[in-house]
Amino acid sequence: MHDTVLFDYWRSSASYRLRIALNLAGIPYQAISVDLVKGEQKSPEHLARNPQGLVPVLEIDGLRLTQSLAILEYLDLTRDLGLLPKDPVTRAQVQALAHSVAVDVHPVCNLQVAKHATKLSGGADGMPGGWMRHFIRPGLEAFEVLLAGFEQAPYCAGPQPGIADICLMPQLYNARRWEVDFSDMPRIVSVEEACSKHPAFAKAHPDVVNPNTGTPGT
Ligand SMILES: N[C@@H](CCC(=O)N[C@@H](CS)C(=O)NCC(=O)O)C(=O)O
């Protein structure tokens, strides 16, 4: 049993971000699955953990934290992980890169949003895939352009993985899931190759932690 507990779901991008960061920090944790397909995120138990009814929730250092970006910053500050540059200018630029997917693309592709859009469309053909593709591909195109402002050596913004890589990789998993082609985006493809080889990223991959097939937790 570990002191650190991650309430997550194997396919959740925001949970995937935290799994990567916990692995990068070398923090052992217990993963407790909140099954989004069964609606467990709206159960009274989970709402008591997070009134937003979302995953992830992280229990660490005697705290209960929500919001993956806030948690990434907490881990960075308390464990000195170097996820965010210390220089204010580069920091703002790297955050903008990370936020372009985590703050602008991810929320509109969230389960409850896509489900509602599908309902409003009367279950139109190609939903929710069409909805997802509509947002994911332009988001990745913008990310590819933004990446030109950094040196991929080999990660998004330099020689060590950071917040932009942590936000990008789950978005790429999601892109594949919804059949969004990004093979024409060479910078993203090279970052993905580097991250995939990193054990902290590999161990966090949804297919590895899937409770039906993988090994939950560490
Ligand atoms: N801004 C939040 C977003 C969390 C979020 O959207 N979680 C999704 C999974 S990636 C979720 O719990 N969805 C459940 C639902 O839509 O009902 C964060 O970064 O932690």
The ligand as an SDF file (V2000), in Angstrom:
LIG
                    3D

 20 19  0  0  0  0  0  0  0  0999 V2000
   -9.1290   20.2730  -16.1570 N   0  0  0  0  0  0  0  0  0  0  0  0
   -9.2460   18.9540  -15.5830 C   0  0  0  0  0  0  0  0  0  0  0  0
   -9.9740   18.0830  -16.5710 C   0  0  0  0  0  0  0  0  0  0  0  0
  -10.3110   16.7440  -16.0090 C   0  0  0  0  0  0  0  0  0  0  0  0
  -11.1450   15.9640  -16.9930 C   0  0  0  0  0  0  0  0  0  0  0  0
  -11.6990   16.4990  -17.9510 O   0  0  0  0  0  0  0  0  0  0  0  0
  -11.2430   14.6690  -16.7390 N   0  0  0  0  0  0  0  0  0  0  0  0
  -12.0090   13.8250  -17.6070 C   0  0  0  0  0  0  0  0  0  0  0  0
  -11.1710   12.6400  -18.0710 C   0  0  0  0  0  0  0  0  0  0  0  0
   -9.7730   13.1590  -18.9910 S   0  0  0  0  0  0  0  0  0  0  0  0
  -13.2120   13.2790  -16.8690 C   0  0  0  0  0  0  0  0  0  0  0  0
  -13.1280   12.9850  -15.6980 O   0  0  0  0  0  0  0  0  0  0  0  0
  -14.3660   13.1610  -17.5600 N   0  0  0  0  0  0  0  0  0  0  0  0
  -15.5290   12.6410  -16.9780 C   0  0  0  0  0  0  0  0  0  0  0  0
  -16.7710   13.1320  -17.6310 C   0  0  0  0  0  0  0  0  0  0  0  0
  -16.6990   13.8660  -18.6250 O   0  0  0  0  0  0  0  0  0  0  0  0
  -17.8540   12.7650  -17.1530 O   0  0  0  0  0  0  0  0  0  0  0  0
   -7.8630   18.4050  -15.2630 C   0  0  0  0  0  0  0  0  0  0  0  0
   -6.9180   18.7670  -15.9710 O   0  0  0  0  0  0  0  0  0  0  0  0
   -7.7100   17.6450  -14.3010 O   0  0  0  0  0  0  0  0  0  0  0  0
  1  2  1  0
  2  3  1  0
  2 18  1  0
  3  4  1  0
  4  5  1  0
  5  6  2  0
  5  7  1  0
  7  8  1  0
  8  9  1  0
  8 11  1  0
  9 10  1  0
 11 12  2  0
 11 13  1  0
 13 14  1  0
 14 15  1  0
 15 16  2  0
 15 17  1  0
 18 19  2  0
 18 20  1  0
M  END
$$$$
